[in-house]
Amino acid sequence: EPEVTQTPSHQVTQMGQEVILRCVPISNHLYFYWYRQILGQKVEFLVSFYNNEISEKSEIFDDQFSVERPDGSNFTLKIRSTKLEDSAMYFCASSVQGLGSPLHFGNGTRLTVT
Amino acid sequence: KNEVEQSPQNLTAQEGEFITINCSYSVGISALHWLQQHPGGGIVSLFMLSSGKKKHGRLIATINIQEKHSSLHITASHPRDSAVYICAARGGGSNYKLTFGKGTLLTVNP
């Protein structure tokens, strides 16, 4: 069965550094999402992406964050200057037809900012 | 702003028991998702529903739109069902944003 794949599974970075989290959504999916889960807390929506543009973003997704689909298969989340509070598990998800269809999640990237 | 509440937060059961996890939300929604998160962190989508009832194997999800409430039932529970179960709601005028509950940690003992 097709899967959403995320790399790396664990990323350690120093505060102030830029990180790029990578995701390969399922190939026929058109809608892409990033979520994060700080340890012990709820999963939170960050951003949705469709037709090569952001369709919706949360208040968490400030100017430090950006998303890109650089080559038609990868979907990336960039954090420009990481802060300690960015430490979390970041999940990529994709769906065929927005939230009217089931979400498929990747296994997540655990980001640790030191 | 939609608030999504789940109960119970923790649930311990013996193998074979019937399990119910509840989810309530504060504003009208267009769909509700039930998700399963295993200890390693990966999330699997179980159900997406906007009305009525859905069944997949031993899992049943129901939703009552008028009462703003959904339930996830597991029949004949098994230790491999041990996981965190999360409900997430789409609504409030948003097409893309899901609001998540805190999750219910289910432990099924053999």
gemmi code that builds the backbone of each chain (N, CA, C; Angstrom):
import gemmi

chains = {
    "A": [
        ("GLU", (0.852, -1.203, 0.000), (0.000, 0.000, 0.000), (0.885, 1.250, 0.000)),
        ("PRO", (0.542, 2.260, -0.795), (1.377, 3.484, -0.831), (1.445, 4.133, 0.546)),
        ("GLU", (2.584, 4.764, 0.802), (2.792, 5.388, 2.112), (3.298, 6.802, 1.943)),
        ("VAL", (3.078, 7.592, 2.970), (3.730, 8.891, 3.074), (5.046, 8.657, 3.810)),
        ("THR", (6.139, 9.104, 3.233), (7.422, 8.887, 3.877), (8.031, 10.218, 4.305)),
        ("GLN", (8.619, 10.215, 5.478), (9.245, 11.416, 6.015), (10.705, 11.136, 6.360)),
        ("THR", (11.540, 12.124, 6.047), (12.952, 12.023, 6.418), (13.443, 13.360, 6.945)),
        ("PRO", (14.380, 13.364, 7.885), (14.843, 12.195, 8.631), (13.830, 11.801, 9.693)),
        ("SER", (14.058, 10.692, 10.365), (13.147, 10.317, 11.440), (13.447, 11.124, 12.704)),
        ("HIS", (14.699, 11.526, 12.849), (15.083, 12.338, 13.992), (16.121, 13.354, 13.548)),
        ("GLN", (15.895, 14.607, 13.915), (16.802, 15.681, 13.555), (17.144, 16.463, 14.816)),
        ("VAL", (18.435, 16.605, 15.046), (18.890, 17.422, 16.179), (19.574, 18.645, 15.604)),
        ("THR", (19.218, 19.805, 16.106), (19.805, 21.029, 15.590), (20.023, 22.013, 16.722)),
        ("GLN", (20.894, 22.969, 16.463), (21.129, 23.991, 17.478), (20.193, 25.169, 17.242)),
        ("MET", (19.831, 25.810, 18.326), (18.974, 26.986, 18.274), (19.533, 27.998, 17.282)),
        ("GLY", (18.651, 28.548, 16.455), (19.076, 29.541, 15.479), (19.417, 28.957, 14.115)),
        ("GLN", (19.573, 27.640, 14.033), (19.882, 27.004, 12.762), (18.609, 26.795, 11.945)),
        ("GLU", (18.787, 26.680, 10.654), (17.685, 26.366, 9.749), (17.561, 24.851, 9.611)),
        ("VAL", (16.339, 24.367, 9.570), (16.128, 22.946, 9.313), (15.102, 22.784, 8.204)),
        ("ILE", (15.263, 21.722, 7.452), (14.297, 21.359, 6.424), (13.837, 19.937, 6.685)),
        ("LEU", (12.550, 19.792, 6.862), (11.959, 18.477, 7.052), (11.332, 18.050, 5.726)),
        ("ARG", (11.570, 16.806, 5.377), (11.154, 16.355, 4.056), (10.050, 15.304, 4.118)),
        ("CYS", (9.209, 15.342, 3.112), (8.074, 14.427, 3.051), (7.867, 14.057, 1.589)),
        ("VAL", (7.546, 12.796, 1.354), (7.108, 12.383, 0.030), (5.676, 11.887, 0.175)),
        ("PRO", (4.703, 12.690, -0.262), (3.300, 12.272, -0.150), (2.994, 11.129, -1.116)),
        ("ILE", (1.819, 10.556, -0.971), (1.359, 9.508, -1.887), (1.156, 10.142, -3.257)),
        ("SER", (1.542, 9.434, -4.299), (1.751, 10.067, -5.600), (0.499, 10.681, -6.222)),
        ("ASN", (-0.675, 10.126, -6.022), (-1.861, 10.698, -6.655), (-2.617, 11.649, -5.727)),
        ("HIS", (-2.027, 11.963, -4.590), (-2.681, 12.878, -3.664), (-2.401, 14.317, -4.077)),
        ("LEU", (-3.377, 15.186, -3.785), (-3.281, 16.569, -4.234), (-3.181, 17.567, -3.091)),
        ("TYR", (-3.509, 17.121, -1.877), (-3.541, 18.016, -0.727), (-2.497, 17.556, 0.280)),
        ("PHE", (-1.768, 18.501, 0.807), (-0.653, 18.170, 1.683), (-0.731, 19.037, 2.931)),
        ("TYR", (-0.288, 18.445, 4.040), (-0.442, 19.105, 5.339), (0.808, 18.862, 6.195)),
        ("TRP", (1.058, 19.809, 7.056), (2.018, 19.611, 8.140), (1.304, 19.840, 9.467)),
        ("TYR", (1.590, 18.941, 10.397), (1.103, 19.046, 11.766), (2.305, 18.900, 12.693)),
        ("ARG", (2.147, 19.388, 13.918), (3.197, 19.135, 14.892), (2.571, 18.692, 16.207)),
        ("GLN", (3.374, 17.965, 16.975), (2.929, 17.518, 18.291), (4.087, 17.699, 19.268)),
        ("ILE", (3.952, 18.711, 20.110), (4.920, 18.888, 21.192), (4.699, 17.756, 22.189)),
        ("LEU", (5.781, 17.261, 22.763), (5.715, 16.096, 23.642), (4.655, 16.259, 24.722)),
        ("GLY", (3.738, 15.304, 24.770), (2.700, 15.315, 25.798), (1.515, 16.207, 25.492)),
        ("GLN", (1.524, 16.838, 24.308), (0.430, 17.756, 23.981), (-0.359, 17.270, 22.765)),
        ("LYS", (-1.402, 18.034, 22.437), (-2.249, 17.689, 21.296), (-1.488, 17.861, 19.992)),
        ("VAL", (-1.944, 17.136, 18.993), (-1.492, 17.406, 17.636), (-2.079, 18.756, 17.207)),
        ("GLU", (-1.273, 19.564, 16.511), (-1.719, 20.887, 16.085), (-1.513, 21.040, 14.576)),
        ("PHE", (-2.490, 21.649, 13.954), (-2.404, 21.945, 12.521), (-1.418, 23.086, 12.295)),
        ("LEU", (-0.569, 22.932, 11.283), (0.330, 24.021, 10.903), (-0.115, 24.659, 9.598)),
        ("VAL", (-0.236, 23.837, 8.545), (-0.451, 24.403, 7.218), (-1.012, 23.347, 6.292)),
        ("SER", (-1.807, 23.808, 5.330), (-2.247, 22.946, 4.246), (-1.805, 23.567, 2.928)),
        ("PHE", (-1.626, 22.724, 1.931), (-1.003, 23.144, 0.669), (-1.708, 22.427, -0.458)),
        ("TYR", (-2.137, 23.222, -1.449), (-2.839, 22.639, -2.590), (-2.547, 23.470, -3.817)),
        ("ASN", (-2.329, 22.827, -4.929), (-2.112, 23.531, -6.186), (-0.958, 24.521, -6.073)),
        ("ASN", (0.089, 24.057, -5.412), (1.331, 24.827, -5.274), (1.211, 26.116, -4.471)),
        ("GLU", (0.205, 26.162, -3.613), (0.159, 27.314, -2.727), (-0.461, 26.927, -1.394)),
        ("ILE", (-0.186, 27.742, -0.405), (-0.765, 27.508, 0.914), (-2.256, 27.795, 0.839)),
        ("SER", (-3.071, 26.836, 1.290), (-4.512, 27.038, 1.289), (-5.009, 27.521, 2.651)),
        ("GLU", (-4.314, 27.135, 3.694), (-4.662, 27.609, 5.028), (-3.461, 27.403, 5.947)),
        ("LYS", (-3.322, 28.289, 6.914), (-2.268, 28.126, 7.903), (-2.776, 28.553, 9.269)),
        ("SER", (-2.138, 28.009, 10.298), (-2.533, 28.351, 11.657), (-1.687, 29.525, 12.147)),
        ("GLU", (-2.058, 29.995, 13.332), (-1.305, 31.109, 13.918), (0.106, 30.686, 14.312)),
        ("ILE", (0.330, 29.379, 14.432), (1.674, 28.886, 14.750), (2.606, 29.109, 13.554)),
        ("PHE", (2.068, 29.011, 12.382), (2.852, 29.059, 11.145), (3.189, 30.504, 10.833)),
        ("ASP", (4.218, 31.018, 11.524), (4.595, 32.417, 11.320), (5.689, 32.525, 10.264)),
        ("ASP", (6.327, 33.683, 10.203), (7.306, 33.938, 9.141), (8.544, 33.047, 9.227)),
        ("GLN", (8.720, 32.372, 10.340), (9.862, 31.462, 10.469), (9.647, 30.156, 9.702)),
        ("PHE", (8.397, 29.896, 9.339), (8.054, 28.654, 8.668), (7.787, 28.917, 7.185)),
        ("SER", (8.140, 27.936, 6.374), (7.739, 27.988, 4.970), (7.597, 26.558, 4.460)),
        ("VAL", (6.789, 26.413, 3.420), (6.609, 25.102, 2.800), (6.845, 25.240, 1.314)),
        ("GLU", (7.220, 24.111, 0.724), (7.544, 24.127, -0.693), (7.341, 22.736, -1.261)),
        ("ARG", (6.966, 22.704, -2.527), (6.913, 21.432, -3.248), (7.866, 21.616, -4.423)),
        ("PRO", (9.138, 21.373, -4.193), (10.155, 21.813, -5.146), (10.175, 21.043, -6.466)),
        ("ASP", (9.736, 19.778, -6.439), (9.965, 18.979, -7.643), (8.797, 18.070, -7.994)),
        ("GLY", (7.616, 18.335, -7.504), (6.459, 17.519, -7.838), (6.321, 16.238, -7.056)),
        ("SER", (7.337, 15.897, -6.237), (7.175, 14.708, -5.402), (7.447, 15.021, -3.935)),
        ("ASN", (8.455, 15.827, -3.649), (8.758, 16.178, -2.263), (7.904, 17.339, -1.790)),
        ("PHE", (7.656, 17.347, -0.490), (6.931, 18.442, 0.154), (7.719, 18.759, 1.408)),
        ("THR", (8.245, 19.981, 1.488), (9.169, 20.285, 2.579), (8.618, 21.351, 3.506)),
        ("LEU", (9.047, 21.258, 4.748), (8.768, 22.278, 5.759), (10.114, 22.831, 6.207)),
        ("LYS", (10.282, 24.138, 6.069), (11.515, 24.781, 6.487), (11.238, 25.649, 7.709)),
        ("ILE", (12.103, 25.520, 8.689), (12.068, 26.434, 9.834), (13.343, 27.236, 9.754)),
        ("ARG", (13.181, 28.544, 9.607), (14.327, 29.381, 9.249), (15.341, 29.515, 10.383)),
        ("SER", (14.894, 29.792, 11.554), (15.787, 30.001, 12.688), (15.147, 29.326, 13.897)),
        ("THR", (15.583, 28.113, 14.164), (14.867, 27.294, 15.144), (14.998, 27.842, 16.556)),
        ("LYS", (13.917, 27.626, 17.320), (13.890, 27.993, 18.733), (13.703, 26.712, 19.545)),
        ("LEU", (14.004, 26.808, 20.818), (13.834, 25.640, 21.675), (12.406, 25.109, 21.613)),
        ("GLU", (11.440, 26.025, 21.543), (10.033, 25.617, 21.556), (9.568, 24.994, 20.240)),
        ("ASP", (10.442, 24.953, 19.242), (10.109, 24.239, 18.003), (10.340, 22.739, 18.144)),
        ("SER", (10.944, 22.314, 19.247), (11.149, 20.881, 19.478), (9.798, 20.192, 19.535)),
        ("ALA", (9.614, 19.224, 18.667), (8.316, 18.550, 18.557), (8.445, 17.425, 17.540)),
        ("MET", (7.389, 16.638, 17.438), (7.263, 15.679, 16.347), (6.489, 16.379, 15.247)),
        ("TYR", (7.014, 16.343, 14.044), (6.359, 16.982, 12.903), (5.831, 15.889, 11.973)),
        ("PHE", (4.541, 15.948, 11.705), (3.901, 14.965, 10.843), (3.496, 15.616, 9.524)),
        ("CYS", (3.813, 14.935, 8.459), (3.308, 15.281, 7.149), (2.102, 14.383, 6.859)),
        ("ALA", (1.138, 14.890, 6.147), (-0.012, 14.081, 5.740), (-0.439, 14.493, 4.337)),
        ("SER", (-1.133, 13.592, 3.673), (-1.664, 13.931, 2.360), (-3.042, 13.313, 2.204)),
        ("SER", (-3.804, 13.855, 1.280), (-5.122, 13.300, 0.987), (-5.433, 13.545, -0.480)),
        ("VAL", (-6.374, 12.743, -0.978), (-6.726, 12.847, -2.392), (-7.506, 14.122, -2.667)),
        ("GLN", (-8.503, 14.382, -1.798), (-9.435, 15.470, -2.080), (-9.695, 16.313, -0.856)),
        ("GLY", (-8.667, 16.891, -0.281), (-8.855, 17.722, 0.892), (-9.384, 16.902, 2.040)),
        ("LEU", (-10.029, 17.564, 3.002), (-10.455, 16.853, 4.204), (-11.786, 16.138, 3.989)),
        ("GLY", (-12.266, 16.083, 2.761), (-13.390, 15.218, 2.457), (-12.951, 13.803, 2.180)),
        ("SER", (-11.658, 13.565, 2.236), (-11.124, 12.220, 2.033), (-10.157, 11.906, 3.165)),
        ("PRO", (-9.918, 10.627, 3.410), (-9.071, 10.257, 4.549), (-7.654, 10.813, 4.434)),
        ("LEU", (-7.084, 11.091, 5.581), (-5.705, 11.549, 5.655), (-4.763, 10.363, 5.766)),
        ("HIS", (-3.631, 10.475, 5.118), (-2.572, 9.488, 5.270), (-1.369, 10.213, 5.870)),
        ("PHE", (-0.922, 9.712, 7.014), (0.160, 10.361, 7.738), (1.483, 9.647, 7.512)),
        ("GLY", (2.552, 10.425, 7.528), (3.874, 9.843, 7.630), (4.168, 9.475, 9.070)),
        ("ASN", (5.326, 8.844, 9.299), (5.691, 8.409, 10.649), (6.270, 9.529, 11.500)),
        ("GLY", (6.464, 10.681, 10.900), (6.908, 11.825, 11.686), (8.408, 12.007, 11.701)),
        ("THR", (8.811, 13.258, 11.925), (10.213, 13.602, 12.179), (10.269, 14.215, 13.559)),
        ("ARG", (11.090, 13.626, 14.422), (11.259, 14.219, 15.755), (12.354, 15.260, 15.677)),
        ("LEU", (11.999, 16.516, 15.893), (12.956, 17.618, 15.858), (13.318, 17.989, 17.288)),
        ("THR", (14.606, 17.970, 17.557), (15.111, 18.382, 18.865), (16.013, 19.595, 18.666)),
        ("VAL", (15.648, 20.697, 19.285), (16.438, 21.920, 19.197), (17.157, 22.102, 20.522)),
        ("THR", (18.475, 22.214, 20.448), (19.268, 22.328, 21.688), (19.883, 23.723, 21.816)),
    ],
    "B": [
        ("LYS", (-14.147, 29.344, 17.606), (-13.059, 28.379, 17.717), (-13.614, 27.053, 18.252)),
        ("ASN", (-13.285, 25.973, 17.576), (-13.804, 24.678, 17.974), (-12.950, 24.074, 19.090)),
        ("GLU", (-13.623, 23.593, 20.127), (-12.944, 22.867, 21.181), (-13.332, 21.404, 21.055)),
        ("VAL", (-12.357, 20.543, 21.102), (-12.605, 19.107, 20.980), (-12.152, 18.443, 22.274)),
        ("GLU", (-13.090, 17.769, 22.915), (-12.803, 17.127, 24.195), (-13.013, 15.624, 24.077)),
        ("GLN", (-12.101, 14.880, 24.660), (-12.218, 13.426, 24.652), (-12.308, 12.900, 26.073)),
        ("SER", (-13.018, 11.788, 26.209), (-13.046, 11.088, 27.489), (-13.186, 9.588, 27.250)),
        ("PRO", (-12.593, 8.771, 28.123), (-11.701, 9.207, 29.198), (-10.311, 9.550, 28.645)),
        ("GLN", (-9.463, 10.116, 29.487), (-8.082, 10.376, 29.062), (-7.274, 9.091, 29.035)),
        ("ASN", (-7.536, 8.228, 30.007), (-6.858, 6.941, 30.098), (-7.893, 5.853, 30.304)),
        ("LEU", (-7.663, 4.713, 29.686), (-8.598, 3.602, 29.786), (-7.814, 2.302, 29.798)),
        ("THR", (-8.045, 1.508, 30.828), (-7.412, 0.194, 30.910), (-8.501, -0.868, 30.854)),
        ("ALA", (-8.306, -1.858, 30.016), (-9.313, -2.896, 29.826), (-8.648, -4.263, 29.810)),
        ("GLN", (-9.465, -5.263, 30.033), (-8.999, -6.636, 29.883), (-9.327, -7.115, 28.481)),
        ("GLU", (-8.482, -7.969, 27.977), (-8.701, -8.509, 26.641), (-10.119, -9.057, 26.516)),
        ("GLY", (-10.768, -8.712, 25.421), (-12.116, -9.194, 25.172), (-13.199, -8.195, 25.535)),
        ("GLU", (-12.850, -7.185, 26.315), (-13.857, -6.209, 26.735), (-14.274, -5.301, 25.581)),
        ("PHE", (-15.480, -4.747, 25.725), (-16.011, -3.763, 24.789), (-15.562, -2.379, 25.259)),
        ("ILE", (-14.984, -1.613, 24.338), (-14.387, -0.316, 24.676), (-15.200, 0.801, 24.024)),
        ("THR", (-15.405, 1.882, 24.766), (-16.012, 3.079, 24.182), (-15.170, 4.299, 24.538)),
        ("ILE", (-14.843, 5.070, 23.527), (-14.133, 6.339, 23.711), (-15.035, 7.433, 23.155)),
        ("ASN", (-15.153, 8.510, 23.909), (-16.083, 9.570, 23.533), (-15.367, 10.843, 23.096)),
        ("CYS", (-16.031, 11.574, 22.216), (-15.486, 12.823, 21.695), (-16.627, 13.816, 21.557)),
        ("SER", (-16.452, 15.005, 22.101), (-17.460, 16.046, 21.914), (-16.779, 17.296, 21.392)),
        ("TYR", (-17.528, 18.085, 20.669), (-16.967, 19.288, 20.064), (-17.955, 20.421, 20.241)),
        ("SER", (-17.437, 21.640, 20.148), (-18.243, 22.771, 20.604), (-19.016, 23.481, 19.497)),
        ("VAL", (-18.549, 23.391, 18.267), (-19.260, 24.059, 17.176), (-19.544, 23.062, 16.072)),
        ("GLY", (-20.474, 23.423, 15.203), (-20.839, 22.530, 14.117), (-19.637, 22.191, 13.242)),
        ("ILE", (-19.606, 20.955, 12.800), (-18.483, 20.506, 11.992), (-18.994, 19.912, 10.687)),
        ("SER", (-18.086, 19.727, 9.751), (-18.455, 19.049, 8.507), (-17.959, 17.609, 8.477)),
        ("ALA", (-16.961, 17.288, 9.285), (-16.486, 15.901, 9.345), (-15.675, 15.699, 10.610)),
        ("LEU", (-15.647, 14.461, 11.055), (-14.864, 14.108, 12.232), (-13.986, 12.908, 11.884)),
        ("HIS", (-12.740, 12.992, 12.304), (-11.777, 11.917, 12.044), (-11.424, 11.214, 13.346)),
        ("TRP", (-11.320, 9.910, 13.280), (-10.734, 9.128, 14.372), (-9.383, 8.595, 13.901)),
        ("LEU", (-8.386, 8.792, 14.754), (-7.018, 8.433, 14.416), (-6.445, 7.551, 15.520)),
        ("GLN", (-5.464, 6.756, 15.159), (-4.789, 5.888, 16.124), (-3.304, 6.224, 16.107)),
        ("GLN", (-2.738, 6.449, 17.292), (-1.313, 6.760, 17.380), (-0.641, 5.716, 18.255)),
        ("HIS", (0.344, 5.030, 17.654), (1.044, 3.982, 18.375), (2.219, 4.558, 19.147)),
        ("PRO", (2.755, 3.786, 20.099), (3.835, 4.300, 20.957), (5.011, 4.878, 20.192)),
        ("GLY", (5.306, 4.358, 19.014), (6.405, 4.909, 18.227), (6.090, 6.284, 17.655)),
        ("GLY", (4.819, 6.686, 17.704), (4.433, 8.021, 17.283), (3.648, 8.090, 16.002)),
        ("GLY", (3.717, 7.050, 15.152), (3.027, 7.108, 13.870), (1.522, 7.205, 14.035)),
        ("ILE", (0.873, 7.920, 13.117), (-0.578, 8.134, 13.185), (-1.239, 7.446, 11.999)),
        ("VAL", (-2.313, 6.725, 12.302), (-3.077, 6.025, 11.278), (-4.504, 6.535, 11.320)),
        ("SER", (-5.063, 6.829, 10.160), (-6.448, 7.254, 10.087), (-7.360, 6.042, 10.160)),
        ("LEU", (-8.323, 6.066, 11.086), (-9.255, 4.947, 11.237), (-10.569, 5.216, 10.507)),
        ("PHE", (-11.167, 6.362, 10.786), (-12.452, 6.703, 10.206), (-12.512, 8.194, 9.919)),
        ("MET", (-13.301, 8.518, 8.901), (-13.735, 9.887, 8.681), (-15.240, 9.806, 8.495)),
        ("LEU", (-15.986, 10.546, 9.306), (-17.435, 10.472, 9.160), (-18.095, 11.817, 9.388)),
        ("SER", (-19.200, 12.009, 8.714), (-19.956, 13.248, 8.855), (-21.378, 12.985, 9.338)),
        ("SER", (-21.801, 11.718, 9.319), (-23.120, 11.370, 9.850), (-23.158, 9.871, 10.093)),
        ("GLY", (-24.075, 9.451, 10.967), (-24.363, 8.042, 11.125), (-23.264, 7.223, 11.755)),
        ("LYS", (-22.925, 6.141, 11.093), (-22.093, 5.108, 11.697), (-21.221, 4.478, 10.626)),
        ("LYS", (-19.983, 4.127, 11.014), (-19.122, 3.372, 10.114), (-18.497, 2.220, 10.893)),
        ("LYS", (-18.237, 1.137, 10.180), (-17.664, -0.054, 10.834), (-16.519, -0.572, 9.991)),
        ("HIS", (-15.435, -0.948, 10.691), (-14.322, -1.576, 10.001), (-13.746, -2.618, 10.929)),
        ("GLY", (-14.024, -3.878, 10.613), (-13.561, -4.948, 11.483), (-14.206, -4.843, 12.847)),
        ("ARG", (-13.375, -4.768, 13.891), (-13.895, -4.684, 15.265), (-14.133, -3.243, 15.705)),
        ("LEU", (-13.876, -2.302, 14.840), (-14.027, -0.890, 15.188), (-15.314, -0.325, 14.597)),
        ("ILE", (-15.995, 0.457, 15.432), (-17.229, 1.125, 15.004), (-17.141, 2.574, 15.442)),
        ("ALA", (-17.471, 3.490, 14.543), (-17.514, 4.909, 14.894), (-18.903, 5.434, 14.620)),
        ("THR", (-19.409, 6.230, 15.547), (-20.723, 6.847, 15.376), (-20.608, 8.334, 15.608)),
        ("ILE", (-21.530, 9.067, 15.024), (-21.551, 10.503, 15.251), (-22.992, 10.974, 15.342)),
        ("ASN", (-23.246, 11.887, 16.271), (-24.550, 12.517, 16.419), (-24.334, 14.011, 16.226)),
        ("ILE", (-24.713, 14.487, 15.066), (-24.438, 15.882, 14.700), (-25.192, 16.850, 15.614)),
        ("GLN", (-26.421, 16.505, 15.939), (-27.238, 17.414, 16.770), (-26.633, 17.569, 18.156)),
        ("GLU", (-26.122, 16.455, 18.695), (-25.551, 16.496, 20.050), (-24.066, 16.838, 20.033)),
        ("LYS", (-23.465, 16.986, 18.873), (-22.045, 17.317, 18.728), (-21.195, 16.295, 19.490)),
        ("HIS", (-21.417, 15.057, 19.150), (-20.769, 13.975, 19.902), (-20.477, 12.809, 18.966)),
        ("SER", (-19.328, 12.195, 19.185), (-18.955, 11.001, 18.436), (-18.369, 9.978, 19.399)),
        ("SER", (-18.537, 8.724, 19.060), (-17.962, 7.648, 19.866), (-17.200, 6.680, 18.968)),
        ("LEU", (-16.145, 6.138, 19.536), (-15.397, 5.050, 18.886), (-15.531, 3.828, 19.784)),
        ("HIS", (-15.999, 2.738, 19.199), (-16.172, 1.500, 19.944), (-15.210, 0.457, 19.394)),
        ("ILE", (-14.671, -0.339, 20.312), (-13.850, -1.484, 19.913), (-14.484, -2.719, 20.539)),
        ("THR", (-14.884, -3.655, 19.703), (-15.452, -4.898, 20.223), (-14.337, -5.931, 20.377)),
        ("ALA", (-14.503, -6.818, 21.361), (-13.532, -7.898, 21.594), (-12.100, -7.361, 21.585)),
        ("SER", (-11.827, -6.420, 22.477), (-10.528, -5.733, 22.481), (-9.375, -6.726, 22.663)),
        ("HIS", (-8.233, -6.323, 22.121), (-7.040, -7.168, 22.101), (-5.848, -6.305, 22.493)),
        ("PRO", (-4.819, -6.909, 23.113), (-3.650, -6.096, 23.482), (-3.069, -5.279, 22.344)),
        ("ARG", (-3.175, -5.762, 21.121), (-2.633, -4.983, 19.999), (-3.444, -3.710, 19.719)),
        ("ASP", (-4.620, -3.584, 20.347), (-5.398, -2.344, 20.220), (-4.835, -1.236, 21.113)),
        ("SER", (-3.892, -1.576, 21.977), (-3.310, -0.581, 22.876), (-2.633, 0.518, 22.070)),
        ("ALA", (-3.078, 1.738, 22.290), (-2.599, 2.891, 21.513), (-3.288, 4.133, 22.063)),
        ("VAL", (-2.936, 5.277, 21.506), (-3.678, 6.506, 21.785), (-4.673, 6.711, 20.650)),
        ("TYR", (-5.919, 6.963, 21.005), (-6.969, 7.203, 20.018), (-7.349, 8.681, 20.070)),
        ("ILE", (-7.329, 9.303, 18.905), (-7.502, 10.751, 18.824), (-8.673, 11.058, 17.915)),
        ("CYS", (-9.532, 11.978, 18.361), (-10.543, 12.479, 17.435), (-10.135, 13.876, 16.984)),
        ("ALA", (-10.497, 14.200, 15.771), (-10.131, 15.496, 15.203), (-11.292, 15.973, 14.350)),
        ("ALA", (-11.643, 17.243, 14.500), (-12.830, 17.776, 13.850), (-12.465, 18.809, 12.802)),
        ("ARG", (-13.198, 18.752, 11.718), (-13.068, 19.792, 10.674), (-14.350, 20.598, 10.671)),
        ("GLY", (-14.219, 21.900, 10.721), (-15.420, 22.718, 10.685), (-15.095, 24.153, 10.970)),
        ("GLY", (-16.103, 24.875, 11.370), (-15.913, 26.279, 11.694), (-15.552, 27.112, 10.495)),
        ("GLY", (-15.994, 26.670, 9.337), (-15.722, 27.464, 8.134), (-14.419, 27.119, 7.454)),
        ("SER", (-13.649, 26.225, 8.069), (-12.363, 25.866, 7.472), (-12.514, 24.622, 6.614)),
        ("ASN", (-11.865, 24.604, 5.503), (-11.872, 23.403, 4.674), (-10.718, 22.480, 4.963)),
        ("TYR", (-9.682, 23.007, 5.599), (-8.436, 22.257, 5.676), (-7.938, 22.004, 7.084)),
        ("LYS", (-8.395, 22.792, 8.032), (-7.816, 22.700, 9.364), (-8.560, 21.675, 10.196)),
        ("LEU", (-7.808, 20.802, 10.844), (-8.366, 19.884, 11.831), (-8.026, 20.377, 13.222)),
        ("THR", (-9.008, 20.302, 14.113), (-8.771, 20.580, 15.530), (-8.775, 19.240, 16.262)),
        ("PHE", (-7.722, 18.981, 16.992), (-7.520, 17.664, 17.594), (-7.906, 17.649, 19.064)),
        ("GLY", (-8.406, 16.489, 19.511), (-8.539, 16.249, 20.939), (-7.196, 15.826, 21.512)),
        ("LYS", (-7.152, 15.710, 22.844), (-5.903, 15.356, 23.519), (-5.565, 13.878, 23.388)),
        ("GLY", (-6.559, 13.090, 23.018), (-6.298, 11.663, 22.877), (-6.704, 10.859, 24.095)),
        ("THR", (-7.001, 9.602, 23.861), (-7.316, 8.649, 24.931), (-6.296, 7.530, 24.860)),
        ("LEU", (-5.566, 7.340, 25.946), (-4.586, 6.252, 26.002), (-5.288, 4.977, 26.430)),
        ("LEU", (-5.372, 4.023, 25.515), (-6.009, 2.738, 25.785), (-4.945, 1.672, 26.020)),
        ("THR", (-5.067, 0.979, 27.126), (-4.203, -0.164, 27.411), (-5.088, -1.381, 27.582)),
        ("VAL", (-4.852, -2.398, 26.763), (-5.612, -3.640, 26.867), (-4.671, -4.711, 27.392)),
        ("ASN", (-5.006, -5.238, 28.552), (-4.174, -6.263, 29.181), (-4.624, -7.663, 28.792)),
        ("PRO", (-3.667, -8.567, 28.623), (-4.036, -9.937, 28.234), (-4.692, -10.674, 29.396)),
    ],
}
model = gemmi.Model(1)
for chain_id, residues in chains.items():
    chain = gemmi.Chain(chain_id)
    for i, (resn, *xyz) in enumerate(residues, 1):
        res = gemmi.Residue()
        res.name, res.seqid = resn, gemmi.SeqId(i, " ")
        for name, pos in zip(("N", "CA", "C"), xyz):
            atom = gemmi.Atom()
            atom.name, atom.element = name, gemmi.Element(name[0])
            atom.pos, atom.b_iso = gemmi.Position(*pos), 0.0
            res.add_atom(atom)
        chain.add_residue(res)
    model.add_chain(chain)
structure = gemmi.Structure()
structure.add_model(model)
structure.setup_entities()
